[in-house]
Amino acid sequence: MDAHATISPDHEHSVPFFWPLTAALTLGEKAIETMQRNLDFAAEAGEIENPPAPEWASANTVRLDMDTMRLRAFRPSAGGSGLPVLIDAPYAGHSATIADYDQGQSLVQTLMANGLGQVFVTDWKPATPQMRYFGIDTYLAELNAVIDDLGGEVHLIGLCQGGWLGTMLAARFPGKLRSLTLAGSPIDTDAGTGPIRQLAHSLPLAVYEEMVAAGGGTMPGRFMLTGWKNMHPGKQYLEKFETLYRHVEDADYLARTEKFASWYENPVDLPGRYYLEAIGQLFKENRLAKGRFVALGRTLDLARITIPLYLLAGEADDITTREQVFRAAELFGTPADQVRKCLVPGGHIGLFMGRETLKTAWPDIARWIGQLG
């Protein structure tokens, strides 16, 4: 063979192993750049779909390790006084780290920076098969035990679903709470016209029971995650990856995306009984708002709640509409002059970790709590 003869590109491309290299040589430098970008995108897409577990942003210790939760204690570097502040994190399918999400996006850090000296978070545990029969009463009883361990009285901040559990505790055990802050908490689940309300009323309870049965008595977090994503399918299954591809060379964007994915893409399993009670009795039948919910043997009357109340809602929140939150002011017995309401821009998750809300709304809430002692 002539040493100077050239190999036909068509022949070379027929060898699969060498195809990427020969394609790049044929198409030029632009092809190499495109190929690298595609490889980076594929790797990053895999990272955000299967991220590591979320981590706490602030140093903390486990004060109590219980069947349902680990009670995490956070302490400021200096200053701070008053009663303990207990953040009742949502137990709705995601980690409690939303309360201490990241540096500069931490509700815990914001409260401590504004004078609150003892801050605790309920770090609810993922349900195991052994926990499948835990009901709302189980969680209410352990929340009550936590407050006893903290001295018998606290300021409670309920985030989302943690708000209705905190409301139950305030009604069932008067005197245990000095104040109650409800952030994006569905108290009257019939109020407003959000998609969660519509979904709760449109799907028969049997559908939810079948999902729990498929989970062996627990409600798998992956089922709930699919449901949340399907509320905005275009954003979750198309726009997210289009945006990722455009920003695949932006290190700051990738870091933020990976951080959020570690929280969002790691859903938490729930006990089947707890989940079905919440869907059936709270979201379908609205028993708490109607004065028909029975907690630890007693029917709860929200009018018995007379403590200072702070209500925080998001203008664009389609998980818990503002009406579901603000209706608490009418249902509770708290005097009107001891009720504060705040409507902020943004959606649901931003209420707890959005930079703007943490900078504007939460310092006011912290000062309000501090003035109550």
ZARODREN-167773 format. One record per atom (N, C-alpha, C, O, CB): residue in one letter; x, y, z negated. Coordinates in steps of 0.1 Angstrom, whole numbers, plus 5000, padded with zeros to 4 digits. Each point is the difference from the previous one (the first is absolute). Glycine has a CB too. Layout:
<rs>
aXYZ...
</rs>
This chain:
<rs>
m500949885000m499150125000m500950125000m501050014993m497149874995d501550225019d500750135001d500050074986d498950014995d500550015030a501750014970a500150064987a499350134999a499650054989a502649845008h497650185015h499450135000h498549995002h499350115001h502949995007a497349784994a498549995003a499250044988a500449994988a500149825028t498350254986t499150044989t498949904998t499649935010t500950314995i499149754983i498949914997i498650075002i499950114995i501649774988s497650065024s498750065002s499350024987s499949914992s500049985030p499650244976p499250024988p498849914998p499749964989p501050285013d498749725010d498849914998d500549864995d499349944992d499650175027h502349854985h500549874995h500450024985h499749914992h501250035031e499750174973e500450024986e498850014991e500049954989e502050175019h496949944997h498850024992h499349874998h499149994991h500750245017s500549674999s499449874998s500549924988s499449904997s500250095028v501550064969v500549944988v499450074988v500450124997v501849825015p496850004981p499350074990p500950074989p499750114995p498449735009f502950084992f500950054989f500650145003f500150084991f500449685002f499850265019f500750125004f499150115005f500450115003f501549755003w496850114994w499150105006w500050144994w500150095008w498549724997p501350204982p500150144994p501250085004p499950125003p498849794978l502550025019l501250075004l500050045014l500350125004l500949754979t498450045026t500050035014t499050105004t500250085009t500749704996a497950224988a499050105003a500550144996a499850095008a498449744988a502550184993a500650124996a501050055010a500150125003a499449824973l501449975029l501050045009l499450055013l500550095007l501049754983t497450095014t499350045012t499350134999t500150095010t499649674995l499650274984l499250114999l500750124994l499650125002l498549734995g503150134997g500850114996g499850034985g499449934992g500450165030e500850024974e500150034986e498750034993e499849964988e502450145017k496849955003k498750034994k499349874996k499350004990k500550195025a500549704992a499449874996a500549964987a499349944991a500550005033i501550084973i500649964987i499450084989i499749944990i502550005021e497650194991e499350084990e498649954997e499649994988e501850215019t497949775004t498649954998t499949874993t499249984991t500250145030m501649794983m500049874994m500350014985m499449934992m501449975029q500250194975q500350024986q498850054992q499849964989q502650085018r496950065000r498950064993r498949894998r499450004989r501150235021n499349694999n499049894999n500449904989n499149964992n500350075032l501949944975l500449914990l499950074986l499549934990l502149965026d498750234983d499850084987d498650004996d499649984989d502450165016f497149885005f498650014997f499549874995f499249994991f500550185027a500749724989a499549864996a500449974986a499349944992a500949995032a501150114973a500549974986a499250084990a499749954989a502650005020e497550184994e499350094990e498549964999e499550004989e502150185017a497849785005a498649954999a499949884991a499049994992a500550105031g501549824978g500049894991g500250034986g499449944991g501549935027e499950244979e500250044987e498850064993e499749974989e502650085018i496950035001i498950074993i498849905000i499050034992i501850195016e499249674999e498949914999e500349894989e499049944995e500550105030n501749954972n500449904989n501050064991n501249965000n498449855016p500050304977p501050074992p500249934986p499349924996p500050295016p501849844981p500249954986p498950064991p499350095004p503249895000a497449964984a499050054990a500350144996a501250045000a498549724992p499350325005p500250134995p500750014987p499949914992p498150165020e502750044986e500750024987e499550134993e499550095007e502649795003w498250134977w499650124993w501150105002w501249975001w497649904982a500850265019a500950115002a500850044988a501150055001a497450025017s500849914970s500650054987s500349894991s499449895000s499350325003a502449824989a500349904990a498949984990a499350094996a503149975006n497349814994n498949974991n500349874993n500949935003n497550195011t500949864975t500149884993t498649934999t499050075001t503050024985v498049785012v498749934998v499750004985v500649934992v499749935029r498750214975r499650014986r499249884996r500249944989r499850315012l499149705008l499249894997l499949915013l500050055011l498650084972d501549745015d499849915011d498849914997d500149914992d502450095014m496450035001m498749934997m499649925012m500649995010m498850204975d499549745013d499549915010d499650085013d500349955011d498849904971t500450275017t499550075011t501050105005t500050045012t497849934980m503150085000m500950115003m501350004993m500249934990m497850205015r502949955000r501250054992r499850154997r499850085010r501749745000l498550224978l499950144997l501350065001l500949974992l497149994993r502250135024r501350075002r500150134993r499150085001r501149805021a500950144972a500250134992a501150085007a501049965003a498349934975f500350245024f500950105006f500350114990f499050054993f500249895030r502050104976r500350114990r500850115007r500949975008r499149874973p499750295016p500750115006p501450014994p500249954989p497650175016s503149955002s501350024995s500150094988s500849984991s500149985032a498150134976a499950094988a498650065000a499350015010a503250044991g497149994987g498850074998g498849925002g500149875001g501050325007g497749874991g498849935001g499449964987g500749964991g500149955031s497950094977s499449974987s498549965002s499649995012s501950174976g497849815001g498649975001g499749865001g500949914999g498850305012l499049754990l499649875001l500549935012l500450065010l497550004978p502249805012p500449935012p499150025012p498850024998p502249814987v499650185027v499250015012v500149865007v501149955003v499350304999l498449695000l500049875007l499450015014l498850045001l500949854976i501150085033i499650005013i499449865003i500849905000i500950285007d497049824996d499449875003d500149985015d499150065007d499349954973a502549925025a500349995014a498949925007a499349924993a503250095003p497350005017p499049925007p500349864999p501149965002p498450235014y499549724983y500149865001y499149965012y498949954998y501750014977a499950075037a499149995011a500749945012a499650015012a499150184980g502549755006g500649935011g501450055003g500749955008g497150015000h502750144984h501350055002h500750034987h499450004990h499950105032s502149914979s500850014988s499750134992s499750115006s502049755005a498550144976a499950124992a501150105002a499950114994a498949754989t502250105024t501150105003t499550125007t500850105001t500849715000i497250205004i499550125006i500050114990i500150125004i498449755011a501550104972a500150114990a501450054998a500250114994a497849784995d503050045016d501450044999d500749975013d500949925000d499150054975y499450085036y500349955013y501550035005y500649905005y497050145000d502950084993d501350035005d500550134994d499250084994d500349815028q501850144979q500550134995q499350115007q499950015013q502349894981g497250204999g499250115006g498649965004g499350095004g502949995004q497449794990q498749965002q499549914989q499549895003q500950135022s499850024963s499749924988s499150074991s500350114995s501949785007l496650064996l499150064990l500649994986l499850104992l498249835023v502649964982v500749994987v501050114998v499950074989v499849685012q501150285008q501050104999q499450144999q500450094992q501249775021t497350164995t499350134999t499450034987t500250114994t499349865030l499949934970l499450024987l501150034989l499850084992l498349765015m503050084994m501050024990m500750145002m500450064990m500049695009a499850295013a500650135003a499150124995a500550114999a500749785021n497550084978n499150104996n499649994985n498950034997n500349995027g501649924968g499950004986g499449884993g499850004988g500050235016l499849675003l499449884994l501149904996l500849955009l497150085004g502249944975g501249934995g500049855000g501049945000g499350264986q498549755013q499849855000q499149965011q498850025000q501649974975v500249955035v499249955012v500149855002v501149954999v499250285012f498649714990f500049855002f499149975012f499150075004f501249894971v500049925031v499349965012v499649854999v500849924996v500550255018t497449814989t499649865001t500549935013t499550045011t498450024975d503049855013d500649935011d499249875001d500549904995d501850215003w496649895009w499249885001w500749895008w500650035010w497350124989k501949734996k500749885006k499249955012k498850004999k502349954978p499650005033p499349925010p499349884995p500549934991p501150155026a497249894988a499349884994a500649875005a500449985011a497550164989t502349774990t500449875003t498749915000t499050044996t503350004993p497849835016p498949924999p499449984986p498849994998p502149895021q500050134971q499649994986q499250124995q499249994990q502849875006m498150255012m499350124996m498650025007m499450104999m502850004997r497449805012r498950025009r498750034993r499150055006r502149795010y498750124971y498750024993y500150134991y499050024993y500749735007f501450325001f500050134993f499050095006f499950025012f502549954983g496750094997g499050105005g500350144995g501150024994g497249805006i500950275003i500250144995i500150014985i500850084995i497950005025d500649844973d500150004985d501449974996d500550054990d497149885008t503149985009t501349964996t500950125001t500950024991t498849755018y500250315002y500950115002y499650124990y500950074995y499449865029l498450084973l499650114991l500549974986l500450094993l497549955021a502049834982a500549964987a501550034998a500450044990a497849785009e502650145011e501450024999e500450155001e500950044994e499449735016l498950314998l500250145000l499850064986l500750094995l498649925029n499649944969n499750054987n501149964990n500450084991n497249905014a503049904997a501149964991a501250095002a500850034991a498349735010v501250285012v501150085003v499950144992v500950054994v499349845029i498650164977i499750134994i500349994985i500550094993i497849975024d501249834977d500349974986d501550004997d500450054990d497449825008d502950065011d501549994998d500650145001d501150024994d498949755015l499450324998l500650145002l499550094989l500350125001l499849845024g499249994965g499650094989g498550024999g499650064990g502650055012g497149835007g498550014999g499350115007g498850005001g501649904978e500450205027e499350105008e501050055010e501250024997e497450054983v501049955032v500850055011v499350095009v498750015000v502549785000h499550285009h499550075011h500149905012h501049955003h499650294989l498249735014l500149905011l499850065013l499150095002l500049744982i501750145026i499950045014i499749885008i500849915001i500950284995g497149815010g499649885008g500250035015g499450105005g499049844977l502449985025l500250025014l499249905008l500149884998l502250204997c496849975013c499149925008c499349904992c499250044991c502449985028q498549854983q499349904993q500350004985q499249964992q500849905028g501250194976g500350014986g499150104993g499950004988g502549955018g497050145002g499150104994g498749944995g499550044989g501550125026w498449744993w498849954994w500349914988w499149984991w499950035032l502149924977l500449924988l500250104988l499549964989l501549865026g499650294987g500250104989g498750054996g499850034988g502450035021t496949965000t498650054997t499349904991t499350044990t500650095032m500249744982m499449904992m500550004986m499349984990m500449885030l501650164978l500750004987l499550124992l499749984988l502349905021a497850234997a499650124993a498549984995a499750054989a501850095025a497749794994a498649984996a499949894990a499250004991a500150085031r501649824979r499949884991r500650034987r499649944990r500449915030f501150234980f500750024987f500250154998f501150055002f500149735001p497850294993p500150144998p501150034989p500149934990p497450105016g503250074996g501150044991g501349955004g501050044994g497449954988k501749935028k501349945004k500750105010k501249995002k497949784995l500150325010l500650095009l499850144996l499050044996l500649805022r501550244982r499950154998r499550075012r499350104999r502649884984s498549975029s499650065012s500049895011s500649904999s500350334994l498449805018l499949915011l500250085013l499250095003l499349754984t502550125021t500250055013t499749905010t500549895000t501350274992l497449875018l499649915010l500550055014l499550115004l498449814983a503050015019a500550045013a499649905011a500449895000a501650224988g497149935021g499649915011g499349884994g500149895006g501750195008s497449944975s499449884994s498549995003s499350104999s502349924982p498049875024p498549985004p499249974988p499949894995p500850035027i498650194973i499149984988i498649975004i499349914995i502250244992d498049935023d498749975006d500249955014d500250085009d498650104977t501249695016t500449955013t498950015011t500349975011t501149874976d497450215009d499050035010d500150145006d499350035009d499249804979a502350255005a500150145005a500950015012a500949925003a498850164974g500050025032g500850025012g499749905010g499149924999g502750174987t499049925025t499749915012t501349935005t500149985012t497950174994g502949824985g501349955004g499949865006g499049934997g502150214986p499949815024p500049875006p500049894990p499549895002p501750205017i499449934969i500049894990i498649984995i499649894998i502750174995r497050055005r498649984995r499249935011r499249914997r500950304990q500049825026q499349945010q500449855001q499149925003q500850305010l501449754986l500449865001l499549924988l499549895002l502550195010a498049984976a499549924989a498549975001a499649894996a502150234990h497649965020h498549985002h499749925012h498949945001h500750274987s501249795022s499749935012s500449855000s499349925006s501050305006l500849754981l500449865000l499349924988l500150054989l502150025022p497249824992p499449924988p501149964991p501249985003p497049945012l501450074972l501049954990l500649875003l501149964997l497650164986a500549795025a500549875004a501350015008a500849914999a496850015000v502550185009v501350025008v501250014990v501049945003v497650175016y501249984971y501150014990y500349884993y501149964996y498350285002e499549684998e500249884993e500749905009e500849924994e497150124993e501949965026e500749915008e501550035001e500849915001e497150065013m502450164986m501450035000m500749964987m501249965000m498350245015v499849824974v500649954987v500149855000v501049954995v498050254993a500149735017a500149855001a501249965009a500749914997a496850075000a502750105014a501149975009a501450024992a501049945004a497650125016g501350034971g501250044992g500249914988g500850024991g499050215016g499449664992g500149914988g499650064987g500549964990g501349935022g497250214989g499550064988g500650144997g499650074991g500249715000t501250265017t500550145000t499650075013t499749935010t502250004975m498250205014m499850085013m501450035005m500650094994m497150014998p502749845019p501450025005p500150145004p499250065007p500949715000g501150294989g500350145004g500050025015g499750105006g501549924973r499349875028r500150015015r498650025007r499950065010r502249804989f496950084994f498650025006f499650154999f499550065009f499949704985m500950294994m499650144997m500850105009m499550095006m499949854971l501950025025l500850095009l499550005014l500050115006l502049844979t497649945020t499449995013t498850095001t499750075010t501249704993g498250234987g498850084999g500450155000g499350075008g499549744980w502250235005w500350144999w500650045014w499650115005w500949884970k500349935031k500550045013k498950015010k500150085009k502149804985n496850035005n499050005010n499050124999n499250035009n501049734991m500050324989m499250124999m500650115010m499250085005m500349874970h501850045028h500650095010h500949915009h501250024999h498750184985p499549725024p500849905008p500950075010p501249955002p497049894995g501450275009g500950075010g501350054993g501049985005g497050085008k501849994975k501150054993k501049894995k501250015001k497450194992q500849705002q500749894993q500749905010q501049954998q497550074983y500949965031y500549905009y500650065013y500649925007y497749934984l501550285011l500650055012l500850134997l501250015003l496949905010e501250194982e500750134997e501349984991e501050075003e496850055000k502049804987k501249984991k501249965008k501150054997k497349894984f501549975028f501249945007f500450105011f501250015003f498149764992e499750305011e500450105010e500950114993e501050045005e496949925008t501750084975t500750114993t501449944995t501050075001t496850034991l502249785004l501249944996l501050005012l501250024998l497649844985y500750105029y500950005011y500650135003y501250015004y497549805005r500550304990r500550135003r501050054990r500950085003r496949975007h502149904977h500950054990h501049894995h500650014989h497650145004v502149755016v500849894996v501550054997v500749924993v497849935020e501950264992e501350064997e500050104989e501150064997e499549895027d498350074970d499950104989d500149934987d499049944995d499550215019a502649874979a500349924988a499150044989a499549914992a502950085014d497250144992d499150044990d498649955002d499449954990d502050265007y498249795015y498649945003y500049854997y499149954994y500650225024l501449764986l500049864997l500049974985l499449904995l501850065027a499650124970a500049984986a498650024994a499649924991a502950155008r496850035005r498750034994r499049895004r499249954992r501350295009t499649715012t499149905005t500349864992t499049944996t500950175027e501349864975e500449884993e499550004986e499549914994e502550065020k498150154979k499650024987k498549984998k499549924991k502350245005f497449905013f498649985000f499649855003f499149954994f500650295013a501049705002a499749875004a500249904988a499249904999a501450155025s500449984968s500349914989s498850004990s499849904993s502750155010w496850064996w498850014992w498849945007w499249924995w501750284993y498849855024y498849975007y499949865006y499049934999y500950315007e501249714998e500049865007e500349894990e500249895004e500650225017n499249924966n500149904990n498849994991n500150044988n502449995012p496449935005p498750004993p500149904988p500749915000p498150165021v500349964969v499949934988v498749924999v498950055003v502550124985d498749705009d498849914999d499350044987d500550044990d500649775022l497550184989l499250034988l499249884996l499849915008l500050325000p499949764979p499149894996p498750005007p499450105001p501749904976g498449885026g498850005008g498850054992g499250085005g501749735006r499050164976r498950054992r500050154999r499050065002r501049724985y501250285010y500150144999y499650075013y499250105000y502649874983y498749985028y499750065013y498549995003y499450105005y502949845003l497149944990l498549995003l499250084991l498950055004l501549725005e500050244978e499250094991e500150155005e499050075000e501549774981a500750205023a500150145005a499250025012a499350105001a503049914989i497849905020i499250025012i498549994997i499250095005i502749815008g497750004980g498549984998g499450104990g499050065004g501449705001q500250264984q499450084989q500350155001q499150084996q501049724990l501050235019l500450145001l499750065014l499450115000l502449854983f498649985027f499950065014f498649965006f499550095008f503049904994k497049904996k498749965006k498850054991k499150075005k502049735006e499050174976e498950044992e500150134992e499150054994e500549705004n501750305002n500250134993n499650004986n499450104995n500350015027r500649784971r499449994986r500750104991r499350044990r500349725014l501650284997l500750094991l499350135000l499650064990l502649835013a497550175009a499450135001a498549994996a499550104995a502149965023k497849834983k498649984997k499749974986k498949984995k500749955028g501550054969g499949974986g499649854997g499449974990g500050275007r500949675012r499749864999r501249914999r499849885000r498150175012f503350004987f501249925000f500249954986f500050084990f501050045030v499249754978v500349944987v501449974999v500649935008v497149974990a503050164992a501449994997a500249954986a499750064990a500950125027l500149704982l500349944987l498750004991l500150034988l502350045014g496549895004g498849974993g499150124998g498949994994g502349844995r499250295015r499150124999r499850075013r500950015008r500050024969t497950025025t499650075011t500650144999t499850074990t498149805014l502850185006l500750135000l499150115003l499350005010l502849884996d497950234986d499350125003d501050115002d500750044990d497349884996l502150135026l501150105003l499750134993l500950084998l499449815024a498550134974a499750134993a500750004986a500150114994a497749905018r502649884983r500749994987r501550065002r500650024990r498049785003i501850225019i501450055002i499950154999i499450075009i501349735006t499950264975t499950144998t501450074999t500050124997t497949844991i503149975015i501450055000i500350095011i499350005011i501449804977p500350295011p500450085012p500349925012p500649894999p500350284985l498749885028l500049925012l500650095011l499650115002l498449764991y502950075015y500650065011y499849915012y500349885000y501550244986l497649945025l499749925012l500850055012l499950125003l497849844988l503049955015l500950045012l499549925012l499949874999l502150184986a497750015026a499649935012a500750065012a500550115000a497349854990g502249965021g500750055013g498950035010g499049935002g503049934993e498350255012e499150055011e499749895010e498949985005e501850254991a500449705008a499949915011a500149854995a500349915008a500850265007d498649814973d500049874994d498849915005d498950034997d502350064982d499149815029d499049915005d499949874992d499349915004d500950205019i500649884967i500049884991i499050034989i499149924997i503350025009t497850174987t499150054989t499750145003t500850094999t500249764984t497750175022t499650135004t499950094987t499849964989t499049955031r501350224983r499950104989r498749994992r500050024988r501450135025e497549814994e498749994993e500149884989e499450024989e499450075032q501949814982q500149884991q500850044988q499749954989q500249895030v501150254982v500850054989v499250104992v499949994988v502249975025f497450154994f499450114993f498749974993f499650084991f501550065025r498249754988r498849974993r500249964986r499050014992r500249915029a502050064974a500349974986a499650124992a499649984988a502349875019a498250274998a499750124992a498550004996a499750054990a502250075022e497349824996e498549994998e499649884991e499150014992e500550115030l501249774980l499649884993l500650004985l499449944991l500649945031f501150184976f500650004987f499350104991f499350095005f503049845005g498050064977g499450094990g501050124997g499750084991g499049735000t502450205016t501050104998t499350145003t499450025010t502549824995p498250264985p499550135003p500650065012p501249985003p498550054972a499650055032a500450065013a501350084999a500850005009a496850004998d502550074981d501250084999d501349924997d501150064999d497450124993q501349695006q501249914998q500349915012q500749904999q498850114976v499850025036v500249935013v500750085010v499750125002v498249754993r503250085010r500750075011r499949915013r500249884999r501450244984k498349955028k499949935013k501150075009k500250125000k497349824998c503149975010c501050055009c499949925013c500149885000c501550194981l498250005030l500049945014l501250045007l500350125002l497249874999v503449925003v501250035007v500049955014v499349905004v501950094974p499650075031p500149955014p500649855000p500749964991p499650285017g499449695002g500649875002g499149884997g498850024996g503350094999g498549775006g499249884998g500249944986g500450064991g499749905033h499749914976h499949924987h501449994994h500250044988h497849845020i502950054999i501349974994i500750134996i500850004990i499349795023g499750314995g500750134997g499650064987g500850084994g499349965030l498849924970l499650054987l501049964989l500250074990l497449925017f503149894995f500949954990f501550025003f500850014991f497449825005m502150185017m501450025003m500350105011m501250015005m499149754989g498750325011g500350105009g500850124994g499750044989g498149895023r503250114995r500950104995r499250134997r500250064989r501649855024e497350134995e499350134998e499049994988e500050094992e500149965032t499249844975t499149984988t500849994987t499650054990t498749845025l502850044985l500949994989l500550144996l500350024988l500349745018k499650325003k500650144998k498950104995k500450094993k501449865024t497050034988t499050104997t499049954989t499750084990t500650015033a499049804979a498949964991a500549934987a499550044990a499249935031w502349944980w500349924988w500750084989w499849974988w500449845027p500650304988p500650084989p498850064992p500250024988p501950035026d496950004993d498850064993d499449894991d499650034989d500050135030i500249724986i499449894992i500949974988i499549984989i499449925031a502450104982a500949974989a499950114989a500049974988a501649915028r498450254988r499850114991r498749994992r499950024988r501550125027w497549824993w498749984993w500149904990w499450014989w499550065032i501749814982i500149904990i500850044988i499749984988i500249855030g501250244985g500950054989g499350094990g500250004988g501749985027q497250114990q499350094992q498949934991q499650054990q500850125027l499249714987l499149924992l500649944988l499449954991l499350015030g502750034979g500749944989g500349855001g500649944991g498450244996
</rs>
